[in-house]
């Protein structure tokens, strides 16, 4: 039965990394669950490591919502621009990761233009929205890769 749980932890690690990039999947929280599963069976991490990873997971979970909104607002995005960036990101993710990035940018620009902003201002807010989204994704990916690497490294140490 232990093998099933460890296999689940490894699957959660992979899905967690993917989920850190793809909107709608709780990427890094899945990685943290994987850490907890491995911790339960093998106790490879000390108490403070598990606590700090949990705190980082919660902080980045909230920053994932705050950073894009903050940068969009800082660069002057309208509500329509923010809505457009979300629609563009979701539509773009059906094509490629590049499509998701371009969709975020173009959605913000088009939304701001619908709101009556001129092209340079709409482009500026599109860049800000894109920057915040990429920054947020970067934080999630770094934490997910860190936790997944820790899990794999510890499992290799235990099994070798």
N, C-alpha and C positions, 0 to 999 in steps of 0.2 A: 504494500500500500504506500509505503514511503516513496517508492519509485514514481508512482502516479502523481504525488504531490510535487516532487522535484521536477518531473516533466511539465506539470502545470506551471511551475515557477519559471521554467525556461521559456515556455510558450508565452506567458505573460510578459516576460522581458522583451521578446521580439515584438509582440503586439504593442507593448508600451513605447518602444522606439518609433514604430510606424505611427502610433497614435499621437506622438509628439509633433508630428508633421501634419497629419491629416486632421482637419477639423471634425469635431464630433466624437472623437475617441478620447477617453481620458488617459492619455499616454503615461505620463510620469506617475500618476496614482497607481496604475497597474504595475509599474516597476516596483513601487514601494510595497505593494501586496506580495510581489515575488520575493522581495527582501525579507518580509515577515515570515513567509513560508519556509525559506531556507534557514532563517534564524530559529524557527521553531524546532526544526529537525536537527540542526548541526551546531547551533550557537557559535557561528564563526565571527560574528561582529560583537564588539563590546556595547554596553548599554548606551553610551553617549553617541556612538555612531548611528545606532538605530533611531535614537531621539532626534539627532541633528538631521538625518535624512527625512524623517517625518516632518520636522519643522520646515525644511527646504521644500518639501512637496506641497505643504499647505501654502507657504508664502508664494511659490511660483504659480500655484493654482489661481490665487487671487491676482497676481501680477499679470497673468495671461489675459485677464479681462481689463485690467487697469492700464497697462502700457499702451496697447493700441488706441484706446480711447483718449488717453492723455496726449499722445503724440498727434493724433488726428486733431484734437482740440487746439493744441499748441500751434499747429500749422494751419489752423483756420477752417477745418472741414465743417461742413454743415451737417445737419441730421440726415439729409438726403445723401450726402457724400458718404457718411458712415454706413448707412443702409446699403448704398450702392457697392461699397467695398465688400460688405458681407455677401451680398448676392453674387458679386463678381468672383469672390473666392470660392464659393460653393460651386458655381457654374464652371469655373476654371479647373477645379480639382478632378473633373471628369475627363480632362484631357491629359495633363501631365503636371508634375510639380511646377514646371515653368508656367503652365496655364493657370495654376492657382495664384502664382505671384502676379502674372500679368492681369488676371481677372480682378485681383484685389486693387491694383493700381487703376485700371481702366474703370472699374465700378465706382471708385471714389471720384475720379475725374468726371465721369458722366453724371453721377448723382449731384455733384456740386454745380455742374453746368445746368442741370435741370432746375436747381435752386436759384439760378440766375447769376452765378459767378462767371467772371470772364475766364478765358483759357489759362492765362498765367497763374491766376489765383487758384483755379481748380486743379491745375497741375501741381502746384506747391502743396496743396492739401493732400493730393493723391500720393505724392512722395512721402509726406509725413505719415500718412496712414500705412503705407507700405513699409516704411522704416519701423514703425511700432510693431507691426505684425511680424516682420522678420526677426526683430529683437526678441519678441515673446517666444516665437518658435525656437530661436537659438537657445534661450534659457531652458526650455523644456527638453530639447534634444540633448544638451549637455548633461542635465541631471539624469535623464533616462539612460544615456550611454554610460555615465558614471555608475549608476546602480546596477545596470546589466553587467558591466565589466567586473564589478565587485562580486557579483553572484557567480559568474563563470570562473573567475580566478579562485574563489574560495572552494567551489565544487571540484575544480581540478586538483587543488591542494588536498582536499579530503579524499578524493578517489585515487590519487596516485600514491 
